[in-house]
């Protein structure tokens, strides 16, 4: 049952993200998700673990994390009862955060054949993104299943740029998940049958990332590969060679070319307008520290003299803007705790590069919604915490 529920979670998340929402408007349904099929599978998994799972020895981190999660829920409950009266965010985030707690706190959390489940996840991730690429060339932008209705969304023909969302709410969400998938593919590259299958899989992820039109996503992906390269260095015997200057020059040239491309579409001095958006969001947060609640996505606030937006373009600021300053702070602390613990458990540059890429994306846009949190934390667990039972021969 444990393996079946995790496979259902993977399938729902990567192929059929059905959910129920308080709204059916295109621009609001994903902001107000009440419950998802994927999280239903996670509840089955956690119930099974409670009844039959074998707990690990006491871990001080998990105790502190549990206390933090309890404080998050008490704070959210108070704010919801007093001001906002919307519990979907609290429910879904709690399921996702508890899922990570169960993954870390039980023996054989992926089942007795955990390595096969990892391989199943990798195959599903690759197949999902192959379907995504086909879907894009069919002329569609995103696919949703909300309140028992199918949504096949397209961008307007006069839209100023091409972009692709696939199963996610925005190009930044998709870029974040593709970064996570690439990190998992790198971490478990020995699970691929040969170098060709690994390269083709990475090519699928990179091409899908190109279709998102998220330049920040490419920067995040680059940090993963930099981390992998640094992990391969024997730092105890490392000596800088003259030939390394060529690699550094190539890296700077590539970075310069990327910045030139970005500068052609975005104002780099204002970080694509983010400085104005963030300052405007902070002003709104100070005006209403109890949060916007259901007014989120309805109210516009100024980001520039002639430009208004409906969100902070930042996951952490949006948590405060939507759900109150106390709830936003608790949410941010929980994510920081997960980051610190996962990097500590991994002790690799891959983990550090992955998280640096994540935080760039999380701070540049609203790139992680509550119904995506479960898959996000699942990949964090796989990359940083899970210990494979069998070592592959390695292909790189």
QUISUL-V261502 format. One record per pair of residues at least 24 apart in sequence whose ideal C-beta (glycine too) atoms are under 10 Angstrom apart, sorted by the first residue. I is the first residue (numbers start at 1). J is the second residue. If there is no record, write none. Layout:
[[I | J] [I | J]]
//
This chain:
[[1 | 44] [1 | 45] [1 | 47] [1 | 48] [1 | 49] [1 | 51] [1 | 52] [1 | 111] [2 | 44] [2 | 45] [2 | 46] [2 | 48] [2 | 49] [2 | 52] [2 | 53] [2 | 106] [2 | 108] [2 | 109] [2 | 110] [2 | 111] [2 | 112] [2 | 117] [3 | 45] [3 | 48] [3 | 110] [3 | 111] [3 | 112] [3 | 113] [3 | 114] [3 | 116] [3 | 117] [3 | 120] [4 | 41] [4 | 44] [4 | 45] [4 | 48] [4 | 111] [5 | 40] [5 | 41] [5 | 42] [5 | 43] [5 | 44] [5 | 45] [5 | 46] [5 | 47] [5 | 48] [5 | 49] [5 | 111] [6 | 41] [6 | 42] [6 | 44] [6 | 45] [6 | 48] [6 | 99] [6 | 103] [6 | 109] [6 | 110] [6 | 111] [6 | 114] [6 | 117] [6 | 120] [6 | 121] [6 | 378] [7 | 41] [7 | 111] [7 | 117] [7 | 120] [7 | 121] [7 | 124] [8 | 37] [8 | 38] [8 | 40] [8 | 41] [8 | 42] [8 | 44] [8 | 45] [9 | 36] [9 | 37] [9 | 38] [9 | 39] [9 | 40] [9 | 41] [9 | 42] [9 | 43] [9 | 44] [9 | 45] [9 | 99] [9 | 121] [9 | 374] [9 | 375] [9 | 378] [10 | 38] [10 | 41] [10 | 117] [10 | 120] [10 | 121] [10 | 123] [10 | 124] [10 | 125] [10 | 128] [10 | 375] [10 | 378] [11 | 37] [11 | 38] [11 | 41] [11 | 120] [11 | 124] [11 | 128] [12 | 36] [12 | 37] [12 | 38] [12 | 39] [12 | 40] [12 | 41] [12 | 42] [12 | 145] [12 | 374] [12 | 375] [13 | 37] [13 | 38] [13 | 39] [13 | 41] [13 | 42] [13 | 121] [13 | 124] [13 | 125] [13 | 128] [13 | 167] [13 | 177] [13 | 371] [13 | 372] [13 | 374] [13 | 375] [13 | 376] [13 | 378] [14 | 38] [14 | 121] [14 | 124] [14 | 125] [14 | 126] [14 | 127] [14 | 128] [14 | 129] [14 | 131] [14 | 132] [14 | 166] [14 | 167] [14 | 177] [14 | 181] [14 | 375] [15 | 124] [15 | 127] [15 | 128] [15 | 131] [15 | 143] [15 | 167] [16 | 143] [16 | 145] [16 | 167] [17 | 143] [17 | 144] [17 | 145] [17 | 146] [17 | 166] [17 | 167] [17 | 168] [17 | 371] [17 | 372] [17 | 375] [18 | 144] [18 | 145] [18 | 146] [18 | 147] [18 | 148] [18 | 149] [18 | 150] [19 | 88] [19 | 92] [19 | 144] [19 | 145] [19 | 146] [19 | 147] [19 | 370] [19 | 371] [20 | 88] [20 | 145] [20 | 146] [20 | 147] [20 | 148] [21 | 88] [21 | 144] [21 | 146] [21 | 147] [21 | 371] [22 | 86] [22 | 88] [22 | 147] [22 | 294] [23 | 146] [23 | 147] [23 | 294] [23 | 297] [24 | 146] [24 | 147] [24 | 149] [24 | 151] [25 | 297] [25 | 298] [26 | 142] [26 | 144] [26 | 146] [26 | 151] [26 | 153] [27 | 169] [27 | 297] [27 | 298] [27 | 310] [28 | 294] [28 | 296] [28 | 297] [28 | 298] [28 | 310] [29 | 144] [29 | 146] [29 | 147] [29 | 149] [29 | 151] [29 | 169] [29 | 297] [30 | 142] [30 | 144] [30 | 146] [30 | 165] [30 | 168] [30 | 169] [30 | 170] [30 | 173] [30 | 297] [30 | 369] [30 | 370] [30 | 371] [30 | 372] [31 | 88] [31 | 89] [31 | 169] [31 | 294] [31 | 296] [31 | 297] [31 | 310] [31 | 311] [31 | 318] [31 | 322] [31 | 366] [31 | 369] [31 | 370] [32 | 86] [32 | 88] [32 | 89] [32 | 294] [32 | 296] [32 | 297] [32 | 369] [32 | 370] [33 | 88] [33 | 89] [33 | 91] [33 | 92] [33 | 146] [33 | 169] [33 | 369] [33 | 370] [33 | 371] [33 | 372] [34 | 86] [34 | 87] [34 | 88] [34 | 89] [34 | 91] [34 | 92] [34 | 147] [34 | 370] [34 | 371] [35 | 88] [35 | 91] [35 | 92] [35 | 95] [35 | 371] [36 | 92] [36 | 95] [36 | 145] [36 | 370] [36 | 371] [36 | 372] [36 | 374] [37 | 145] [37 | 371] [38 | 92] [38 | 95] [38 | 96] [38 | 371] [38 | 372] [38 | 374] [38 | 375] [38 | 378] [39 | 91] [39 | 92] [39 | 94] [39 | 95] [39 | 96] [39 | 99] [39 | 370] [39 | 371] [39 | 373] [39 | 374] [40 | 95] [41 | 374] [42 | 95] [42 | 96] [42 | 98] [42 | 99] [42 | 102] [42 | 374] [42 | 378] [43 | 95] [43 | 98] [43 | 99] [45 | 99] [45 | 102] [45 | 103] [45 | 109] [45 | 111] [46 | 95] [46 | 98] [46 | 99] [46 | 101] [46 | 102] [46 | 103] [46 | 106] [48 | 102] [49 | 99] [49 | 102] [49 | 103] [49 | 105] [49 | 106] [49 | 107] [49 | 108] [49 | 109] [50 | 102] [50 | 106] [52 | 106] [53 | 102] [53 | 105] [53 | 106] [53 | 107] [53 | 108] [53 | 109] [54 | 106] [54 | 107] [54 | 108] [54 | 109] [55 | 102] [55 | 105] [55 | 106] [55 | 107] [56 | 104] [56 | 105] [56 | 106] [56 | 107] [56 | 109] [57 | 105] [57 | 107] [58 | 105] [59 | 104] [59 | 105] [59 | 341] [61 | 104] [61 | 105] [61 | 337] [61 | 338] [61 | 340] [61 | 341] [61 | 344] [61 | 345] [62 | 100] [62 | 101] [62 | 104] [62 | 105] [62 | 341] [64 | 337] [64 | 341] [65 | 97] [65 | 100] [65 | 101] [65 | 104] [65 | 105] [65 | 334] [65 | 337] [65 | 338] [65 | 341] [66 | 97] [66 | 98] [66 | 101] [66 | 105] [68 | 97] [68 | 330] [68 | 331] [68 | 333] [68 | 334] [68 | 336] [68 | 337] [68 | 338] [69 | 93] [69 | 94] [69 | 97] [69 | 98] [69 | 100] [69 | 101] [69 | 330] [69 | 334] [69 | 337] [70 | 94] [70 | 330] [71 | 326] [71 | 329] [71 | 330] [71 | 333] [71 | 334] [72 | 97] [72 | 326] [72 | 327] [72 | 329] [72 | 330] [72 | 331] [72 | 333] [72 | 334] [73 | 97] [73 | 327] [73 | 330] [74 | 326] [74 | 330] [75 | 323] [75 | 324] [75 | 325] [75 | 326] [75 | 327] [75 | 328] [75 | 329] [75 | 330] [75 | 331] [76 | 323] [76 | 324] [76 | 326] [76 | 327] [76 | 330] [76 | 331] [77 | 327] [78 | 324] [78 | 326] [78 | 327] [79 | 290] [79 | 291] [79 | 293] [79 | 323] [79 | 324] [79 | 325] [79 | 326] [79 | 327] [80 | 291] [80 | 293] [80 | 323] [80 | 324] [80 | 327] [82 | 290] [82 | 324] [83 | 288] [83 | 290] [83 | 291] [83 | 292] [83 | 293] [83 | 323] [83 | 324] [84 | 290] [84 | 291] [84 | 292] [84 | 293] [84 | 294] [84 | 295] [84 | 296] [84 | 322] [84 | 323] [84 | 324] [84 | 327] [85 | 293] [85 | 294] [86 | 291] [86 | 293] [86 | 294] [86 | 296] [86 | 322] [86 | 323] [88 | 370] [88 | 371] [89 | 293] [89 | 319] [89 | 322] [89 | 323] [89 | 327] [89 | 331] [89 | 369] [89 | 370] [89 | 371] [90 | 323] [90 | 327] [90 | 370] [91 | 370] [92 | 369] [92 | 370] [92 | 371] [92 | 372] [92 | 373] [92 | 374] [93 | 319] [93 | 323] [93 | 327] [93 | 331] [93 | 334] [93 | 369] [93 | 370] [93 | 371] [93 | 373] [93 | 374] [94 | 370] [94 | 373] [95 | 370] [95 | 371] [95 | 373] [95 | 374] [96 | 370] [96 | 371] [96 | 372] [96 | 373] [96 | 374] [96 | 375] [96 | 376] [96 | 377] [96 | 378] [97 | 331] [97 | 334] [97 | 335] [97 | 337] [97 | 338] [97 | 373] [97 | 374] [97 | 377] [98 | 374] [98 | 377] [99 | 373] [99 | 374] [99 | 375] [99 | 377] [99 | 378] [99 | 381] [100 | 334] [100 | 338] [100 | 341] [100 | 342] [100 | 373] [100 | 374] [100 | 376] [100 | 377] [100 | 378] [100 | 380] [100 | 381] [100 | 385] [101 | 377] [103 | 377] [103 | 378] [103 | 380] [103 | 381] [103 | 382] [103 | 385] [103 | 386] [104 | 338] [104 | 341] [104 | 342] [104 | 345] [104 | 381] [104 | 385] [104 | 386] [108 | 389] [109 | 381] [109 | 385] [109 | 386] [110 | 378] [110 | 381] [110 | 382] [110 | 386] [110 | 388] [110 | 389] [112 | 389] [113 | 389] [114 | 382] [114 | 386] [114 | 387] [114 | 388] [114 | 389] [114 | 390] [115 | 188] [115 | 190] [115 | 191] [115 | 386] [115 | 388] [115 | 389] [115 | 390] [115 | 391] [115 | 392] [116 | 191] [116 | 389] [116 | 390] [117 | 382] [117 | 386] [118 | 184] [118 | 187] [118 | 188] [118 | 191] [118 | 382] [118 | 386] [118 | 388] [119 | 188] [119 | 191] [119 | 192] [119 | 193] [119 | 392] [121 | 181] [121 | 184] [121 | 188] [121 | 191] [121 | 375] [121 | 378] [121 | 379] [121 | 382] [122 | 181] [122 | 184] [122 | 185] [122 | 187] [122 | 188] [122 | 189] [122 | 191] [122 | 192] [122 | 198] [122 | 201] [122 | 382] [123 | 191] [123 | 192] [123 | 197] [123 | 201] [124 | 181] [125 | 177] [125 | 178] [125 | 180] [125 | 181] [125 | 182] [125 | 184] [125 | 185] [125 | 201] [125 | 204] [125 | 205] [125 | 375] [125 | 379] [126 | 181] [126 | 185] [126 | 192] [126 | 197] [126 | 200] [126 | 201] [126 | 202] [126 | 203] [126 | 204] [126 | 205] [126 | 208] [127 | 201] [127 | 204] [128 | 166] [128 | 167] [128 | 177] [128 | 181] [128 | 204] [128 | 208] [129 | 166] [129 | 174] [129 | 177] [129 | 178] [129 | 181] [129 | 201] [129 | 204] [129 | 205] [129 | 206] [129 | 207] [129 | 208] [129 | 209] [129 | 211] [130 | 200] [130 | 201] [130 | 204] [130 | 207] [130 | 208] [131 | 166] [131 | 167] [132 | 164] [132 | 165] [132 | 166] [132 | 167] [132 | 168] [132 | 174] [132 | 178] [132 | 204] [132 | 207] [132 | 208] [132 | 211] [132 | 212] [133 | 164] [133 | 166] [133 | 204] [133 | 207] [133 | 208] [133 | 210] [133 | 211] [135 | 164] [135 | 166] [135 | 167] [135 | 211] [136 | 162] [136 | 163] [136 | 164] [136 | 165] [136 | 166] [136 | 207] [136 | 208] [136 | 211] [136 | 212] [137 | 211] [140 | 164] [140 | 165] [140 | 166] [141 | 165] [141 | 166] [141 | 171] [141 | 211] [142 | 166] [142 | 167] [142 | 168] [142 | 169] [142 | 170] [142 | 171] [142 | 173] [142 | 174] [143 | 167] [143 | 168] [144 | 168] [144 | 169] [160 | 265] [161 | 213] [161 | 265] [162 | 210] [162 | 211] [162 | 212] [162 | 213] [163 | 211] [163 | 212] [163 | 213] [163 | 214] [164 | 208] [164 | 209] [164 | 210] [164 | 211] [164 | 212] [164 | 213] [164 | 214] [165 | 211] [165 | 212] [166 | 208] [166 | 211] [166 | 212] [167 | 372] [167 | 375] [168 | 212] [168 | 367] [168 | 368] [168 | 369] [168 | 371] [168 | 372] [169 | 366] [169 | 367] [169 | 368] [169 | 369] [169 | 371] [169 | 372] [170 | 212] [170 | 214] [170 | 311] [170 | 365] [170 | 366] [170 | 367] [170 | 369] [171 | 209] [171 | 211] [171 | 212] [171 | 213] [171 | 214] [171 | 216] [171 | 217] [171 | 365] [171 | 367] [172 | 212] [172 | 214] [172 | 216] [172 | 217] [172 | 313] [172 | 315] [172 | 361] [172 | 362] [172 | 364] [172 | 365] [172 | 366] [172 | 367] [172 | 368] [173 | 212] [173 | 214] [173 | 361] [173 | 365] [173 | 366] [173 | 367] [173 | 368] [173 | 369] [173 | 372] [173 | 376] [174 | 208] [174 | 209] [174 | 211] [174 | 212] [174 | 213] [174 | 214] [174 | 217] [174 | 367] [174 | 372] [175 | 208] [175 | 209] [175 | 212] [175 | 213] [175 | 214] [175 | 215] [175 | 216] [175 | 217] [175 | 218] [175 | 219] [175 | 220] [175 | 221] [175 | 357] [175 | 361] [175 | 364] [175 | 365] [175 | 367] [176 | 212] [176 | 214] [176 | 216] [176 | 217] [176 | 220] [176 | 315] [176 | 357] [176 | 358] [176 | 360] [176 | 361] [176 | 362] [176 | 365] [176 | 367] [176 | 368] [176 | 372] [176 | 376] [177 | 205] [177 | 208] [177 | 209] [177 | 212] [177 | 217] [177 | 361] [177 | 367] [177 | 368] [177 | 372] [177 | 375] [177 | 376] [177 | 379] [178 | 204] [178 | 205] [178 | 206] [178 | 207] [178 | 208] [178 | 209] [178 | 210] [178 | 211] [178 | 212] [178 | 214] [178 | 217] [178 | 218] [178 | 220] [178 | 221] [179 | 205] [179 | 209] [179 | 214] [179 | 216] [179 | 217] [179 | 218] [179 | 219] [179 | 220] [179 | 221] [179 | 222] [179 | 223] [179 | 224] [179 | 353] [179 | 354] [179 | 357] [179 | 358] [179 | 360] [179 | 361] [179 | 367] [179 | 379] [180 | 205] [180 | 220] [180 | 224] [180 | 354] [180 | 357] [180 | 358] [180 | 361] [180 | 375] [180 | 376] [180 | 377] [180 | 378] [180 | 379] [180 | 380] [180 | 382] [180 | 383] [181 | 205] [181 | 208] [181 | 209] [181 | 375] [181 | 379] [182 | 206] [182 | 209] [182 | 217] [182 | 220] [182 | 221] [182 | 224] [182 | 225] [182 | 354] [182 | 357] [182 | 379] [183 | 220] [183 | 221] [183 | 223] [183 | 224] [183 | 225] [183 | 227] [183 | 228] [183 | 350] [183 | 351] [183 | 353] [183 | 354] [183 | 355] [183 | 357] [183 | 358] [183 | 379] [183 | 380] [183 | 382] [183 | 383] [183 | 384] [184 | 354] [184 | 378] [184 | 379] [184 | 380] [184 | 382] [184 | 383] [184 | 386] [185 | 224] [185 | 383] [186 | 224] [186 | 225] [186 | 227] [186 | 228] [186 | 231] [186 | 350] [186 | 353] [186 | 354] [186 | 383] [186 | 396] [187 | 224] [187 | 228] [187 | 346] [187 | 348] [187 | 350] [187 | 351] [187 | 354] [187 | 379] [187 | 382] [187 | 383] [187 | 384] [187 | 386] [187 | 388] [188 | 382] [188 | 383] [188 | 386] [188 | 388] [188 | 392] [189 | 228] [189 | 392] [189 | 394] [189 | 395] [189 | 396] [190 | 388] [190 | 390] [190 | 391] [190 | 392] [190 | 393] [190 | 394] [190 | 395] [190 | 396] [191 | 388] [191 | 390] [191 | 392] [191 | 395] [192 | 392] [192 | 395] [192 | 396] [193 | 392] [193 | 395] [194 | 395] [195 | 395] [195 | 396] [196 | 395] [197 | 395] [198 | 395] [198 | 396] [199 | 395] [199 | 396] [213 | 265] [214 | 361] [214 | 364] [214 | 365] [214 | 367] [215 | 258] [215 | 259] [215 | 261] [215 | 262] [215 | 265] [215 | 266] [215 | 272] [215 | 364] [216 | 262] [216 | 266] [216 | 271] [216 | 272] [216 | 357] [216 | 360] [216 | 361] [216 | 363] [216 | 364] [216 | 365] [216 | 367] [217 | 357] [217 | 360] [217 | 361] [217 | 364] [217 | 365] [217 | 367] [218 | 258] [218 | 261] [218 | 262] [218 | 357] [219 | 255] [219 | 258] [219 | 259] [219 | 262] [219 | 356] [219 | 357] [219 | 360] [219 | 361] [219 | 364] [220 | 353] [220 | 354] [220 | 355] [220 | 356] [220 | 357] [220 | 358] [220 | 359] [220 | 360] [220 | 361] [220 | 362] [220 | 364] [220 | 367] [221 | 353] [221 | 354] [221 | 357] [222 | 251] [222 | 254] [222 | 255] [222 | 258] [222 | 353] [222 | 357] [223 | 349] [223 | 350] [223 | 352] [223 | 353] [223 | 354] [223 | 355] [223 | 356] [223 | 357] [223 | 358] [223 | 360] [224 | 349] [224 | 350] [224 | 351] [224 | 353] [224 | 354] [224 | 356] [224 | 357] [224 | 383] [225 | 350] [225 | 353] [226 | 251] [226 | 349] [226 | 350] [226 | 352] [226 | 353] [226 | 356] [226 | 357] [227 | 348] [227 | 349] [227 | 350] [227 | 351] [227 | 352] [227 | 353] [227 | 354] [227 | 355] [227 | 356] [227 | 357] [228 | 348] [228 | 349] [228 | 350] [228 | 353] [228 | 354] [228 | 396] [229 | 349] [229 | 350] [229 | 353] [230 | 348] [230 | 349] [230 | 350] [230 | 352] [230 | 353] [231 | 346] [231 | 347] [231 | 348] [231 | 349] [231 | 350] [231 | 351] [231 | 352] [231 | 353] [232 | 349] [232 | 396] [233 | 349] [270 | 303] [270 | 304] [271 | 313] [271 | 363] [271 | 364] [272 | 313] [272 | 364] [272 | 365] [273 | 303] [273 | 304] [273 | 307] [273 | 309] [273 | 313] [274 | 303] [274 | 312] [274 | 313] [274 | 314] [274 | 363] [274 | 364] [274 | 365] [275 | 303] [275 | 304] [276 | 302] [276 | 303] [276 | 304] [276 | 305] [276 | 307] [276 | 309] [276 | 313] [277 | 301] [277 | 302] [277 | 303] [277 | 304] [277 | 307] [277 | 308] [277 | 309] [277 | 311] [277 | 312] [277 | 313] [277 | 314] [277 | 317] [277 | 365] [278 | 303] [278 | 312] [278 | 313] [278 | 314] [278 | 317] [278 | 363] [279 | 303] [279 | 304] [280 | 304] [280 | 307] [280 | 308] [280 | 309] [280 | 312] [280 | 313] [281 | 309] [281 | 311] [281 | 312] [281 | 313] [281 | 314] [281 | 317] [281 | 318] [281 | 320] [281 | 321] [282 | 312] [282 | 317] [282 | 320] [282 | 321] [284 | 312] [284 | 317] [284 | 320] [284 | 321] [285 | 312] [285 | 317] [285 | 318] [285 | 320] [285 | 321] [285 | 322] [285 | 324] [285 | 325] [285 | 328] [286 | 320] [286 | 325] [288 | 321] [288 | 324] [288 | 325] [289 | 320] [289 | 321] [289 | 324] [289 | 325] [289 | 326] [289 | 328] [290 | 323] [290 | 324] [290 | 325] [290 | 326] [290 | 327] [291 | 319] [291 | 320] [291 | 321] [291 | 322] [291 | 323] [291 | 324] [291 | 325] [291 | 326] [291 | 327] [291 | 328] [292 | 318] [292 | 320] [292 | 321] [292 | 322] [292 | 323] [292 | 324] [293 | 322] [293 | 323] [293 | 324] [294 | 322] [295 | 321] [295 | 322] [296 | 321] [296 | 322] [296 | 323] [297 | 322] [310 | 366] [311 | 365] [311 | 366] [312 | 365] [312 | 366] [313 | 363] [313 | 364] [313 | 365] [313 | 366] [313 | 367] [314 | 362] [314 | 363] [314 | 364] [314 | 365] [314 | 366] [314 | 367] [315 | 358] [315 | 359] [315 | 361] [315 | 362] [315 | 363] [315 | 364] [315 | 365] [315 | 366] [315 | 367] [315 | 368] [315 | 369] [316 | 359] [316 | 362] [316 | 363] [316 | 368] [317 | 363] [317 | 366] [318 | 362] [318 | 365] [318 | 366] [318 | 367] [318 | 368] [318 | 369] [319 | 366] [319 | 368] [321 | 366] [322 | 366] [332 | 362] [335 | 359] [335 | 362] [335 | 368] [335 | 373] [335 | 376] [335 | 377] [335 | 380] [338 | 376] [338 | 377] [338 | 380] [338 | 381] [338 | 384] [338 | 385] [339 | 380] [339 | 384] [341 | 380] [341 | 384] [341 | 385] [342 | 377] [342 | 380] [342 | 381] [342 | 383] [342 | 384] [342 | 385] [343 | 380] [343 | 384] [344 | 384] [344 | 385] [345 | 381] [345 | 384] [345 | 385] [345 | 386] [345 | 387] [346 | 380] [346 | 383] [346 | 384] [346 | 385] [346 | 386] [347 | 384] [348 | 383] [348 | 384] [350 | 383] [350 | 384] [351 | 380] [351 | 383] [351 | 384] [351 | 385] [352 | 384] [354 | 379] [354 | 380] [354 | 383] [354 | 384] [355 | 380] [355 | 383] [355 | 384]]
//
